[in-house]
Amino acid sequence: MPKLIAALIRHGDYRQLPETPSAHQPFPLTSEGEAQARQAGAALRETVQASGWTLSPSVDSSQLLRAWQTAQILNHELAAQFAAPPEVTGFDDLAERGLGSAANLTITAIEAIIREDPRFTALPPDWKSNSHFRLPLQGAESLLEAGERVAAHINARMESLAGQVSSDTLKLFVGHGAAFRHAAHHMGVLTFEQIAQLSMYHAQPVFLEYRTEQGWQHIGGEWKVRARHSEYTD
């Protein structure tokens, strides 16, 4: 039975608003982020060739611009490796954790909104990085809820692909670091403690093998060890 491998790829470096915890910022890659994606594409090309994998032409991306741009650059670098002309499809389900009606507000503004609303208690000190915590605002979700959403998307897409391939196949998913790590926890790849201990390198893939009966297995690509006491950004 052919192997099915998912490559989880965090977007490249991008322009960010200062002191703004929302990862739903609509800004493009920086020049450094573009270079990261090109370098990752060249390295991924060598991995695909050395492993003898077929590269699925269906590339899944977050709808956010930085992820879509990363996917497009990877497609360009990997053009000769795809089984057919590649196509990037954007999915809301691959977005990072949403802050709902507080999206793209500063930390100071969010904390003031909560403090001034008589319905809410004060935010916990670790509210930005607490995996279980959800802002008490319309449309907000917790990091674990975002990870569950991402994991469900990856599982569904790989299950669908399983019935279509006849050779070892790699499928690319381009999205966001915190959501991917929390998804990996839901997929049985990371323990809960490892979510906070690890991060992801910009544009560099983590390879997870999809096995219908045995579950997911990490088979390649390095997680980034997070600096102590650092908080999630993306």
C-alpha positions as CSV (number, residue, x, y, z in Angstrom):
1,M,0.0,0.0,0.0
2,P,1.5,3.4,-1.0
3,K,2.6,5.8,1.8
4,L,0.8,9.0,2.2
5,I,2.7,11.9,3.8
6,A,1.5,15.3,4.8
7,A,4.0,18.2,4.8
8,L,2.9,20.9,7.4
9,I,4.5,24.1,6.3
10,R,4.4,27.3,8.3
11,H,4.4,30.4,6.1
12,G,7.5,32.6,5.7
13,D,8.2,35.8,7.6
14,Y,5.6,38.5,7.1
15,R,4.8,42.1,8.0
16,Q,3.1,42.3,11.4
17,L,1.3,45.0,13.4
18,P,3.2,45.6,16.7
19,E,1.8,44.4,19.9
20,T,-1.1,42.7,18.0
21,P,-1.8,39.1,19.0
22,S,-4.2,38.3,16.2
23,A,-2.8,36.0,13.5
24,H,-5.5,37.0,11.1
25,Q,-3.4,40.0,9.8
26,P,-3.8,40.4,6.0
27,F,-0.2,41.4,5.2
28,P,2.3,39.9,2.7
29,L,5.6,38.2,3.1
30,T,8.6,40.3,3.7
31,S,11.6,39.9,1.4
32,E,13.1,37.6,4.0
33,G,9.9,35.5,4.0
34,E,10.0,35.2,0.2
35,A,13.7,34.0,0.4
36,Q,12.7,31.5,3.1
37,A,10.1,30.0,0.9
38,R,12.4,29.8,-2.1
39,Q,15.1,28.1,0.0
40,A,12.6,25.7,1.5
41,G,11.3,24.9,-2.0
42,A,14.8,23.9,-3.2
43,A,15.4,21.7,-0.1
44,L,11.9,20.1,-0.5
45,R,12.7,19.4,-4.1
46,E,15.8,17.4,-3.1
47,T,13.8,15.5,-0.4
48,V,11.1,14.6,-2.9
49,Q,13.6,13.3,-5.4
50,A,15.7,11.4,-2.8
51,S,12.6,9.8,-1.3
52,G,11.0,8.9,-4.6
53,W,7.7,10.5,-3.6
54,T,5.0,11.7,-6.0
55,L,4.0,15.3,-5.2
56,S,0.3,15.8,-5.1
57,P,-0.7,18.8,-7.4
58,S,-3.4,19.8,-5.0
59,V,-1.8,22.2,-2.5
60,D,-3.9,23.3,0.5
61,S,-3.3,26.8,2.0
62,S,-4.7,29.1,4.6
63,Q,-6.6,32.0,3.0
64,L,-4.3,34.5,4.6
65,L,-2.0,36.2,2.1
66,R,1.3,35.1,3.7
67,A,0.4,31.5,3.5
68,W,-0.9,31.8,-0.1
69,Q,2.3,33.5,-1.2
70,T,4.4,30.9,0.5
71,A,2.4,28.1,-1.3
72,Q,2.8,29.9,-4.7
73,I,6.6,30.2,-4.3
74,L,6.9,26.6,-3.3
75,N,4.8,25.6,-6.4
76,H,7.3,27.6,-8.6
77,E,10.3,25.9,-7.0
78,L,8.8,22.5,-7.2
79,A,7.2,22.8,-10.6
80,A,9.0,19.9,-12.2
81,Q,8.1,17.5,-9.3
82,F,4.3,17.7,-9.4
83,A,2.3,14.9,-11.0
84,A,0.2,17.5,-12.8
85,P,0.1,21.3,-12.9
86,P,-0.2,22.4,-9.3
87,E,-3.1,24.4,-7.9
88,V,-3.3,26.2,-4.6
89,T,-6.7,26.1,-2.9
90,G,-7.4,28.3,0.1
91,F,-9.3,27.0,3.1
92,D,-10.7,28.9,6.1
93,D,-10.1,25.7,8.1
94,L,-6.3,26.2,7.9
95,A,-6.3,29.6,9.5
96,E,-4.6,30.4,12.8
97,R,-6.6,30.8,16.0
98,G,-9.2,33.5,15.6
99,L,-9.8,36.3,18.2
100,G,-13.3,37.0,16.8
101,S,-14.4,40.6,17.2
102,A,-11.0,41.5,18.7
103,A,-9.1,40.5,15.5
104,N,-6.2,42.8,14.8
105,L,-6.6,45.0,17.9
106,T,-3.6,45.6,20.1
107,I,-3.1,43.8,23.3
108,T,-3.8,47.0,25.2
109,A,-7.1,47.5,23.4
110,I,-8.3,44.0,23.9
111,E,-7.5,44.0,27.6
112,A,-9.3,47.4,27.9
113,I,-12.4,46.0,26.2
114,I,-12.6,43.1,28.5
115,R,-11.9,45.2,31.6
116,E,-14.6,47.7,30.7
117,D,-17.3,45.1,29.9
118,P,-19.3,44.3,33.1
119,R,-20.0,40.8,31.8
120,F,-16.4,39.7,31.9
121,T,-13.8,39.0,34.5
122,A,-10.2,40.1,34.0
123,L,-8.1,38.2,31.5
124,P,-5.6,35.7,32.9
125,P,-1.9,36.7,32.6
126,D,-1.3,34.0,30.0
127,W,-4.4,34.5,27.9
128,K,-2.5,34.8,24.6
129,S,-0.7,31.5,25.0
130,N,-3.0,29.4,27.1
131,S,-4.1,26.6,24.8
132,H,-7.5,26.2,26.6
133,F,-8.5,29.9,26.9
134,R,-10.9,31.5,24.6
135,L,-11.6,35.3,24.6
136,P,-15.2,35.9,25.7
137,L,-16.0,37.7,22.5
138,Q,-18.1,36.7,19.5
139,G,-16.3,34.5,17.0
140,A,-13.3,33.8,19.2
141,E,-11.8,30.4,19.6
142,S,-9.1,28.7,21.7
143,L,-5.8,27.5,20.4
144,L,-7.0,23.9,21.0
145,E,-10.2,24.6,19.1
146,A,-8.2,26.0,16.2
147,G,-6.0,22.9,16.2
148,E,-9.0,20.6,16.2
149,R,-10.3,22.5,13.1
150,V,-7.0,22.2,11.3
151,A,-6.6,18.5,12.2
152,A,-10.1,17.7,10.9
153,H,-9.2,19.3,7.6
154,I,-5.9,17.5,7.2
155,N,-7.5,14.2,8.2
156,A,-10.4,14.6,5.7
157,R,-8.1,15.6,2.8
158,M,-5.7,12.8,3.4
159,E,-8.5,10.2,3.7
160,S,-9.8,11.4,0.4
161,L,-6.4,11.2,-1.2
162,A,-5.8,7.7,0.1
163,G,-8.2,6.2,-2.5
164,Q,-6.6,8.1,-5.4
165,V,-2.9,7.3,-5.3
166,S,-0.8,4.4,-6.5
167,S,2.6,5.5,-5.3
168,D,4.1,7.1,-2.2
169,T,2.6,10.6,-2.3
170,L,3.4,13.9,-0.5
171,K,0.7,16.5,0.0
172,L,1.5,20.1,1.0
173,F,-0.4,22.0,3.6
174,V,0.6,25.6,4.1
175,G,-0.6,27.4,7.2
176,H,0.4,28.6,10.6
177,G,2.6,27.5,13.4
178,A,0.5,27.4,16.5
179,A,-2.5,25.9,14.7
180,F,-0.3,23.2,13.2
181,R,1.2,22.3,16.5
182,H,-2.2,22.1,18.2
183,A,-3.4,20.1,15.3
184,A,-0.4,17.7,15.7
185,H,-1.5,17.2,19.3
186,H,-5.0,16.3,18.2
187,M,-3.5,13.9,15.6
188,G,-1.5,12.1,18.3
189,V,1.9,13.4,17.1
190,L,2.7,15.8,19.9
191,T,1.9,15.6,23.6
192,F,0.2,18.5,25.2
193,E,3.4,19.5,26.9
194,Q,5.3,19.6,23.6
195,I,2.9,22.2,22.1
196,A,4.5,24.9,24.3
197,Q,8.0,23.5,24.1
198,L,8.1,23.5,20.3
199,S,7.6,25.9,17.4
200,M,8.0,25.7,13.6
201,Y,10.7,27.1,11.3
202,H,9.4,29.5,8.7
203,A,8.6,27.7,5.4
204,Q,10.3,24.5,6.5
205,P,8.1,21.3,6.4
206,V,7.4,18.8,9.1
207,F,6.6,15.4,7.5
208,L,3.8,13.3,9.0
209,E,2.9,9.9,7.6
210,Y,-0.8,9.2,7.4
211,R,-1.6,5.6,8.4
212,T,-5.2,4.6,8.4
213,E,-5.0,2.0,11.1
214,Q,-2.0,3.0,13.2
215,G,-2.5,6.8,13.2
216,W,-0.1,9.6,12.3
217,Q,3.7,9.3,12.7
218,H,6.3,12.1,12.5
219,I,8.8,10.8,9.9
220,G,10.9,13.9,9.1
221,G,11.5,17.6,9.3
222,E,12.5,19.3,12.5
223,W,10.3,21.1,15.0
224,K,11.9,24.2,16.4
225,V,12.6,24.2,20.1
226,R,11.0,27.2,21.6
227,A,12.8,29.6,23.9
228,R,11.7,29.3,27.5
229,H,8.9,31.6,28.6
230,S,8.2,32.8,25.0
231,E,4.6,33.2,23.9
232,Y,2.9,32.1,20.8
233,T,2.7,34.6,18.0
234,D,1.9,32.4,14.9
